[in-house]
């Protein structure tokens, strides 16, 4: 079985409305189609790498290649786990969690996007809550970081709901314009204090060595 060699294929995160897991090939194709249909208004750019500016065929292919690249490059010291997000069996977007030197640093990052027609329904909050549960409750993280451009109010609002605090700014050139990136951080204690979304994990234990989380994980503060 695939899970004998790649246990991440058996990992499942579930919330009241969503399931997050590694996508099967056909679901990855659905995700690529969703990217072609639109992720954000064309006059805005929420991503540091403006991959959504690619022509439709290249944009779809970039989605496939990104997911394949993450799997191929995986090591316990440097990993990125992009999960497909499903609601009622439909692919609605993707949510990633990543880390470097997790065994020592105990910190994760994240990134995500939703198809345009699935935005403003609270899905973004629910899927981020799922990967925070994986990070803190499942892997024993001590903190999680994120970032969003100043104009990306939807992402910043999700972070605020989930307990992230402002952690400085950075400036980047995107589409030949200067943009302000807000760094955000949430500690284990603040995550525990802001938990509102119930999340369950299945298939995690055989994955722990791949995450660099081979020691027993502490239970979250209640």
BAFI-3210 file (N, C-alpha, C; in Angstrom, 3 decimals, decimal comma, padded with zeros to 6 digits):
// residues 222
n [1|2|3|4|5|6|7|8|9|10|11|12|13|14|15|16|17|18|19|20|21|22|23|24|25|26|27|28|29|30|31|32|33|34|35|36|37|38|39|40|41|42|43|44|45|46|47|48|49|50|51|52|53|54|55|56|57|58|59|60|61|62|63|64|65|66|67|68|69|70|71|72|73|74|75|76|77|78|79|80|81|82|83|84|85|86|87|88|89|90|91|92|93|94|95|96|97|98|99|100|101|102|103|104|105|106|107|108|109|110|111|112|113|114|115|116|117|118|119|120|121|122|123|124|125|126|127|128|129|130|131|132|133|134|135|136|137|138|139|140|141|142|143|144|145|146|147|148|149|150|151|152|153|154|155|156|157|158|159|160|161|162|163|164|165|166|167|168|169|170|171|172|173|174|175|176|177|178|179|180|181|182|183|184|185|186|187|188|189|190|191|192|193|194|195|196|197|198|199|200|201|202|203|204|205|206|207|208|209|210|211|212|213|214|215|216|217|218|219|220|221|222]
n.u [000,839|000,347|000,559|002,296|004,787|004,674|003,454|002,115|000,074|-002,064|-002,910|-005,375|-007,254|-009,996|-012,793|-015,844|-017,012|-015,128|-012,625|-009,199|-006,455|-003,793|-003,940|-005,506|-004,630|-006,684|-008,065|-006,107|-005,995|-008,527|-008,061|-006,197|-007,849|-009,544|-007,842|-007,414|-009,955|-010,069|-008,710|-008,378|-009,263|-008,317|-006,908|-005,609|-002,907|-002,187|-000,005|003,446|005,066|003,933|002,135|-000,415|-000,636|000,188|-000,455|-003,527|-003,121|-000,472|-000,660|-002,345|-000,701|001,414|000,340|000,092|002,819|003,934|002,818|003,813|006,554|006,895|006,461|008,552|010,825|010,841|012,132|012,781|013,992|013,287|010,375|007,268|003,829|001,325|-002,074|-005,127|-008,283|-011,446|-014,959|-018,025|-017,249|-016,255|-013,538|-012,206|-010,073|-006,698|-004,532|-001,542|001,085|004,248|007,767|011,094|013,813|012,234|012,339|014,026|013,441|010,650|008,578|006,083|005,068|002,648|000,449|-002,049|-004,884|-008,108|-010,652|-012,308|-015,130|-015,655|-014,972|-015,289|-016,969|-016,235|-014,567|-011,821|-010,941|-011,602|-010,042|-007,446|-007,477|-007,474|-004,864|-003,363|-004,121|-003,033|-000,318|000,134|-001,256|-000,883|001,849|003,357|004,239|005,621|005,125|003,508|003,837|002,884|002,044|000,861|-000,010|-000,547|-002,915|-004,419|-006,935|-008,672|-007,076|-005,602|-007,640|-008,499|-006,194|-006,177|-008,527|-007,717|-005,798|-003,258|-000,551|000,773|003,961|005,925|007,095|007,757|009,162|008,448|008,988|006,444|004,881|006,305|005,878|006,061|005,297|003,797|004,411|002,861|004,063|003,161|002,438|001,660|001,504|001,694|000,106|-001,610|-002,900|-004,320|-006,063|-007,702|-009,120|-011,784|-012,799|-013,610|-011,364|-010,239|-007,731|-006,469|-004,447|-001,954|000,215|002,145|003,332|004,907|007,836|008,564|007,957|009,858|009,134|009,525|009,486|007,323|004,401|003,494|000,475|-002,011|-002,392|-005,224]
n.v [-001,207|002,315|003,920|002,484|003,193|005,912|007,469|009,876|009,945|008,828|010,633|012,603|015,527|016,802|018,965|020,584|021,163|020,527|018,540|017,865|016,787|014,958|015,445|013,246|012,331|013,164|014,974|016,863|017,799|018,994|021,040|022,536|023,373|024,996|027,058|028,210|029,197|031,361|033,164|035,526|039,050|040,493|042,909|042,853|041,391|038,858|037,237|036,582|035,450|035,923|033,848|033,509|035,241|033,957|032,607|030,747|027,863|027,472|028,329|026,391|024,145|024,888|024,592|021,799|021,109|022,371|020,950|018,370|018,907|019,591|017,121|015,592|016,886|016,545|016,411|015,451|017,647|019,812|020,665|020,824|020,748|020,673|020,592|019,411|021,017|019,976|020,325|019,003|017,003|018,386|020,023|022,876|024,508|025,044|024,267|024,809|023,636|024,213|023,734|024,275|022,554|021,509|019,735|020,945|023,743|023,934|025,335|026,341|027,298|028,715|028,639|029,478|029,169|029,915|028,969|031,490|031,472|030,286|031,871|034,144|032,713|031,728|029,573|029,820|030,427|028,063|026,108|026,991|026,775|024,031|023,232|024,491|023,063|020,595|021,351|022,275|020,525|018,012|017,814|019,075|021,742|024,936|027,492|029,278|030,793|033,350|035,345|038,291|040,486|044,027|044,826|042,537|041,881|039,801|037,537|038,608|039,046|036,427|035,483|037,126|036,266|033,762|034,136|035,108|037,434|040,697|040,826|042,396|043,975|043,613|044,570|044,198|043,709|043,470|042,769|044,904|046,848|048,407|046,625|046,123|043,723|042,021|040,452|037,704|036,006|033,224|031,891|028,771|029,040|031,200|030,171|028,049|029,536|030,722|028,835|027,691|026,065|022,742|020,086|017,073|014,538|011,960|009,122|010,150|009,223|007,371|009,219|010,946|010,751|011,738|014,403|015,290|015,067|013,180|012,699|012,237|014,234|017,191|017,698|020,085|023,269|023,835]
n.w [000,000|-000,582|001,708|003,284|002,424|002,143|004,464|004,816|003,001|004,249|006,114|007,698|008,230|009,859|010,075|011,202|008,661|006,720|005,010|005,051|003,196|001,527|-001,952|-004,308|-007,701|-009,508|-007,935|-007,603|-010,186|-010,263|-008,444|-009,878|-011,985|-010,523|-009,795|-012,285|-012,767|-011,059|-008,299|-006,977|-007,251|-010,386|-010,258|-007,861|-005,925|-003,939|-003,443|-002,885|-004,859|-007,986|-009,167|-010,138|-012,223|-014,445|-017,759|-018,379|-018,900|-018,095|-015,476|-014,328|-014,642|-013,016|-010,478|-010,237|-010,470|-008,244|-006,053|-006,583|-006,437|-003,746|-002,505|-003,594|-002,668|000,052|003,334|006,756|007,924|006,402|005,179|003,370|003,418|001,366|001,449|000,058|000,224|001,022|000,712|001,334|-000,416|-002,585|-004,178|-002,802|-002,300|-001,112|001,599|003,210|005,354|006,790|007,576|008,824|010,191|012,271|014,452|016,258|016,288|016,498|015,187|012,882|009,556|007,237|004,366|001,939|-000,321|-001,668|-003,999|-005,888|-005,736|-003,343|-001,281|001,570|003,266|005,659|005,402|005,136|007,736|009,049|007,771|008,285|011,051|011,217|010,383|012,318|014,548|013,860|013,935|016,635|018,484|017,308|016,424|018,345|018,250|019,211|018,397|015,707|012,530|010,180|007,302|005,604|002,958|003,335|002,120|002,066|003,534|004,211|004,838|006,972|008,793|009,356|010,665|012,954|014,248|015,063|016,950|016,320|016,603|015,829|014,295|013,217|010,114|006,592|003,433|-000,026|-003,557|-005,776|-008,732|-009,720|-007,838|-004,614|-001,753|001,447|003,832|006,385|009,182|011,241|014,321|016,385|019,579|021,422|023,768|023,130|020,902|022,110|023,687|021,824|020,468|018,597|016,668|016,244|015,664|014,189|014,013|011,977|011,247|011,896|013,537|012,212|010,570|012,031|012,268|009,750|009,935|011,653|014,243|016,451|019,123|022,007|021,794|023,550|025,393|024,529|026,151|028,201]
ca.u [000,000|001,094|000,823|003,435|005,998|004,433|002,332|001,359|-001,112|-003,164|-003,206|-006,634|-007,673|-011,414|-013,495|-017,278|-017,407|-014,033|-011,602|-007,925|-005,573|-003,061|-004,887|-005,309|-004,313|-007,858|-008,353|-005,095|-006,462|-009,627|-007,461|-005,635|-008,980|-010,037|-006,897|-007,677|-011,232|-009,845|-008,408|-008,459|-009,509|-007,103|-006,159|-004,914|-001,976|-001,900|001,104|004,791|005,353|002,638|001,881|-001,745|-000,520|000,539|-001,559|-004,295|-002,531|000,735|-001,101|-002,804|000,458|002,226|-000,283|000,524|004,254|004,223|002,492|004,768|007,862|006,903|006,619|009,865|011,903|010,570|013,011|012,340|014,584|012,763|009,202|006,064|002,708|000,130|-003,241|-006,325|-009,401|-012,697|-016,210|-019,061|-016,640|-015,766|-012,278|-012,482|-008,836|-005,556|-003,936|-000,231|001,840|005,641|008,732|012,500|014,421|011,138|012,709|014,702|012,815|009,245|007,791|005,550|004,494|001,468|000,033|-003,313|-005,776|-009,437|-011,293|-013,046|-016,536|-015,765|-014,477|-016,248|-017,904|-015,616|-013,784|-010,425|-010,695|-011,731|-008,921|-006,247|-007,609|-007,113|-003,411|-002,831|-004,335|-001,989|000,977|000,262|-001,723|-000,349|003,302|004,014|004,840|005,567|004,567|003,249|003,964|002,220|002,207|-000,096|000,166|-001,421|-004,231|-005,093|-007,692|-009,287|-006,080|-005,280|-008,784|-008,415|-005,106|-006,603|-009,495|-007,078|-004,882|-001,960|-000,200|001,680|005,345|006,809|006,761|008,814|008,746|008,804|008,584|005,502|004,373|007,082|005,395|006,469|004,182|004,116|004,043|002,724|004,412|002,240|002,919|000,776|002,135|000,842|-000,877|-002,634|-003,709|-005,247|-007,068|-008,556|-009,674|-013,245|-013,151|-013,187|-010,572|-009,770|-006,619|-006,323|-003,306|-000,791|001,345|003,243|003,924|005,690|009,260|008,731|007,850|010,868|008,420|009,600|009,284|005,917|003,987|002,780|-000,929|-002,197|-002,976|-006,687]
ca.v [000,000|003,568|004,435|001,769|003,888|007,357|007,511|011,130|009,697|008,431|011,688|013,303|016,560|017,063|019,985|020,364|021,234|020,314|017,505|018,255|015,632|014,996|015,200|012,264|013,014|013,829|016,135|017,853|018,396|019,893|022,213|023,324|024,018|026,047|028,174|028,854|029,908|032,618|033,094|036,883|040,044|040,662|044,108|042,588|040,262|038,508|036,300|037,111|034,980|036,158|032,715|033,622|036,051|033,095|032,200|029,671|026,524|027,472|028,459|025,073|023,253|025,284|023,999|020,397|021,016|022,756|019,833|017,291|019,344|019,495|015,718|015,096|017,546|016,399|015,796|015,854|018,933|020,878|020,083|021,612|019,831|021,315|019,716|019,862|021,270|019,511|020,595|018,191|016,244|019,267|020,720|024,316|025,268|024,315|024,803|024,207|023,874|023,945|023,978|023,901|022,170|021,487|018,986|021,860|025,066|023,756|026,427|026,059|028,376|028,275|029,367|028,914|029,939|029,372|029,397|032,736|031,259|029,714|032,843|034,863|031,768|031,209|028,381|030,133|030,290|026,661|025,303|027,385|026,161|022,616|023,011|024,889|021,908|019,639|021,850|022,368|019,327|016,810|017,780|019,664|023,041|025,971|028,693|029,227|032,107|033,558|036,723|038,709|041,865|044,967|044,917|041,245|041,956|038,511|036,716|039,238|038,829|035,036|035,394|037,768|035,391|032,566|034,472|035,624|038,803|041,378|040,443|043,192|044,115|043,534|045,161|043,396|044,198|042,564|043,465|046,151|047,814|048,155|046,182|045,893|042,391|041,955|039,174|037,351|034,880|032,766|030,945|027,669|029,513|032,018|029,261|027,348|030,488|031,185|027,685|027,631|025,089|021,380|019,436|015,732|014,047|010,515|008,708|010,988|008,602|006,904|010,360|011,804|010,866|012,565|015,796|015,618|015,123|011,790|012,598|012,410|015,629|017,617|018,058|021,541|023,903|023,929]
ca.w [000,000|-000,641|003,051|003,854|002,003|002,222|005,409|004,705|002,181|005,119|007,087|007,487|009,175|009,618|010,850|010,969|007,249|005,784|005,119|004,461|002,994|000,274|-003,048|-005,368|-008,957|-010,081|-007,086|-007,939|-011,436|-009,891|-007,817|-010,968|-012,661|-009,633|-009,917|-013,574|-012,664|-010,346|-006,876|-006,438|-008,302|-011,191|-009,890|-006,614|-005,937|-002,537|-003,347|-003,115|-006,216|-008,658|-010,043|-010,752|-013,434|-015,569|-018,633|-017,741|-018,970|-017,260|-014,089|-013,899|-014,554|-011,862|-009,286|-010,200|-010,240|-006,857|-005,164|-006,828|-005,966|-002,284|-002,129|-004,011|-001,911|001,485|004,325|008,090|008,287|005,538|004,544|003,125|003,217|000,811|001,506|-000,628|001,130|000,431|001,415|000,684|-001,484|-003,655|-003,935|-002,673|-002,154|-000,569|002,821|003,432|006,583|006,455|008,655|008,691|011,469|013,234|015,658|017,175|016,349|016,895|014,605|011,555|008,757|006,499|003,182|001,480|-001,186|-001,945|-005,230|-005,655|-005,394|-001,999|-000,314|002,408|003,879|006,870|005,113|005,390|009,176|009,434|007,280|009,035|012,377|011,095|010,354|013,618|015,425|013,500|014,399|018,089|019,177|016,697|016,277|019,494|017,950|020,240|017,785|014,274|011,922|008,903|006,848|004,586|002,530|004,040|001,465|002,126|004,791|004,528|005,536|008,250|009,682|009,811|011,646|014,195|014,896|015,586|018,029|015,887|016,957|014,902|014,570|012,373|008,705|005,585|002,167|-001,191|-004,875|-006,412|-009,925|-009,818|-006,850|-003,227|-000,924|002,856|004,289|007,842|009,791|012,327|015,123|017,447|020,484|021,868|024,751|022,461|020,095|022,993|024,179|020,726|019,754|018,489|015,631|016,588|014,616|014,513|013,210|011,845|010,454|012,169|014,231|011,354|009,872|012,924|011,917|008,544|010,346|012,653|015,527|016,862|020,562|022,357|021,734|024,744|025,220|024,504|027,342|028,114]
c.u [000,869|001,468|001,960|004,734|005,890|003,234|001,531|000,096|-002,316|-003,561|-004,496|-006,854|-009,124|-011,934|-014,985|-017,680|-016,368|-013,258|-010,357|-007,048|-004,764|-004,030|-004,499|-005,104|-005,509|-008,258|-007,335|-005,452|-007,627|-009,102|-006,852|-006,734|-009,522|-009,134|-007,121|-008,954|-011,110|-009,685|-008,566|-008,780|-008,223|-006,281|-005,391|-003,919|-001,604|-000,657|002,435|005,299|004,043|002,280|000,517|-001,747|-000,154|-000,672|-002,252|-003,637|-001,291|000,373|-001,549|-001,632|001,322|001,662|000,160|001,995|004,633|003,957|003,472|006,152|007,965|007,101|008,041|010,989|011,814|011,727|012,487|012,887|014,019|011,589|008,080|004,956|001,499|-001,022|-004,365|-007,432|-010,686|-013,868|-017,327|-018,509|-016,084|-014,452|-012,556|-011,215|-007,730|-005,000|-002,625|000,277|003,274|006,540|010,132|013,047|013,373|011,527|013,360|013,897|011,368|008,357|007,328|005,113|003,302|001,254|-001,233|-003,926|-007,069|-009,892|-012,214|-014,478|-016,744|-015,271|-015,629|-017,342|-017,337|-014,749|-012,310|-010,053|-010,670|-010,526|-007,607|-006,296|-007,188|-005,605|-002,743|-003,010|-003,292|-000,648|001,117|-000,105|-001,058|001,158|004,055|004,730|004,713|005,004|004,366|003,304|003,212|002,545|001,150|000,197|-000,878|-002,819|-005,027|-005,862|-008,314|-008,317|-005,740|-006,402|-008,794|-007,360|-005,513|-007,573|-008,814|-005,962|-003,513|-001,796|000,786|003,123|006,318|006,345|008,000|008,265|009,280|008,399|007,706|004,827|005,020|006,550|005,872|005,239|004,684|003,548|004,004|003,052|003,538|002,746|001,857|001,516|001,155|-000,249|-001,976|-003,506|-004,756|-006,375|-008,051|-009,174|-011,201|-013,705|-012,697|-012,498|-010,190|-008,688|-006,682|-005,101|-002,032|000,420|002,447|003,939|004,928|007,177|009,502|008,662|009,013|010,262|008,364|009,435|007,807|005,540|003,226|001,323|-001,059|-002,746|-004,466|-007,158]
c.v [001,250|004,063|003,690|002,506|005,407|007,575|008,807|010,951|009,292|009,475|012,416|014,319|016,872|018,108|019,782|020,369|020,699|019,033|018,009|017,019|015,840|014,687|014,003|013,022|013,765|015,046|017,245|018,549|019,359|021,178|023,128|024,055|025,179|027,274|028,935|029,685|031,211|032,434|034,467|037,848|040,325|041,885|043,937|041,441|039,928|037,652|036,978|036,691|035,052|035,067|032,784|034,557|035,220|032,859|030,959|028,296|026,432|027,574|027,106|024,127|023,598|024,727|022,549|020,295|021,386|021,596|018,681|017,644|019,231|018,060|015,235|015,648|017,299|015,779|016,206|017,212|020,101|020,313|021,091|020,648|020,597|020,314|020,287|020,012|020,882|019,872|019,889|017,453|017,069|019,911|022,218|025,153|024,399|025,045|024,058|024,540|023,461|024,238|023,634|023,627|022,111|020,799|019,877|023,130|025,006|024,921|026,018|027,350|027,846|029,143|028,717|029,757|029,169|029,816|030,575|032,484|030,669|030,667|033,519|033,956|031,160|029,990|028,620|029,990|028,825|025,837|025,712|026,790|024,694|022,420|023,526|023,761|020,834|020,067|021,748|021,059|018,070|016,704|018,366|020,965|023,985|027,281|028,453|030,642|032,139|034,974|037,017|040,158|042,759|045,024|043,611|041,139|040,620|037,633|037,291|039,031|037,404|034,896|035,984|036,885|034,233|032,855|034,966|037,079|039,370|041,103|041,184|043,239|043,886|044,171|044,332|044,137|043,134|043,322|044,848|047,251|047,403|047,783|045,922|044,549|042,395|040,551|038,954|036,105|034,524|031,723|029,831|028,164|030,325|031,166|028,560|028,262|030,915|030,033|027,718|026,559|023,703|020,718|018,040|015,325|012,528|010,236|009,467|010,204|008,106|008,021|011,130|011,865|011,734|014,055|016,228|015,739|013,726|011,603|012,757|013,885|016,004|017,931|019,557|022,036|024,056|025,201]
c.w [000,000|000,746|003,748|003,564|002,157|003,148|005,363|003,864|003,022|006,137|006,719|008,604|008,856|010,589|010,598|009,493|006,275|006,059|004,400|004,384|001,725|-000,871|-003,899|-006,681|-009,536|-009,254|-007,319|-009,252|-011,175|-009,267|-008,878|-011,734|-011,838|-009,700|-011,216|-013,508|-011,888|-008,854|-006,221|-007,571|-009,077|-010,828|-008,588|-006,800|-004,497|-002,351|-003,641|-004,492|-006,999|-009,667|-010,726|-011,952|-014,656|-016,470|-018,070|-017,758|-018,091|-015,781|-013,543|-013,707|-013,341|-010,562|-009,138|-009,825|-008,806|-005,903|-005,349|-006,271|-004,447|-001,828|-002,421|-003,139|-000,410|002,238|005,706|008,520|007,482|004,772|004,365|002,727|002,683|000,731|000,671|000,415|000,407|001,326|000,653|-000,529|-002,632|-003,242|-003,914|-002,556|-001,604|000,646|003,078|004,829|006,285|007,647|008,185|010,088|012,580|014,533|016,705|017,387|016,834|016,423|013,212|010,875|007,984|005,269|002,644|000,376|-001,389|-003,329|-004,951|-005,195|-004,006|-000,914|000,427|002,976|005,164|006,654|005,434|006,857|009,582|008,982|007,944|010,446|012,333|011,125|011,634|014,630|015,133|014,082|015,908|018,798|018,635|016,727|017,469|019,209|019,145|019,696|016,293|013,732|010,593|008,452|005,800|004,225|003,196|003,428|001,543|003,445|005,180|005,312|006,899|009,267|010,230|010,897|012,986|014,963|015,621|016,583|017,624|016,348|015,945|015,297|013,639|010,926|007,852|004,321|001,006|-002,461|-005,524|-007,548|-010,068|-008,911|-005,465|-002,409|000,487|003,283|005,816|008,319|011,022|013,035|016,167|018,268|020,837|022,816|024,080|021,544|020,962|023,462|023,103|019,938|019,767|017,508|016,077|015,394|015,086|013,518|013,148|010,976|010,738|012,661|013,297|010,592|010,714|012,584|010,690|008,871|011,254|014,028|016,102|018,358|020,872|022,376|022,991|024,440|025,293|025,839|027,154|028,815]
res [x|x|x|x|x|x|x|x|x|x|x|x|x|x|x|x|x|x|x|x|x|x|x|x|x|x|x|x|x|x|x|x|x|x|x|x|x|x|x|x|x|x|x|x|x|x|x|x|x|x|x|x|x|x|x|x|x|x|x|x|x|x|x|x|x|x|x|x|x|x|x|x|x|x|x|x|x|x|x|x|x|x|x|x|x|x|x|x|x|x|x|x|x|x|x|x|x|x|x|x|x|x|x|x|x|x|x|x|x|x|x|x|x|x|x|x|x|x|x|x|x|x|x|x|x|x|x|x|x|x|x|x|x|x|x|x|x|x|x|x|x|x|x|x|x|x|x|x|x|x|x|x|x|x|x|x|x|x|x|x|x|x|x|x|x|x|x|x|x|x|x|x|x|x|x|x|x|x|x|x|x|x|x|x|x|x|x|x|x|x|x|x|x|x|x|x|x|x|x|x|x|x|x|x|x|x|x|x|x|x|x|x|x|x|x|x|x|x|x|x|x|x]
***
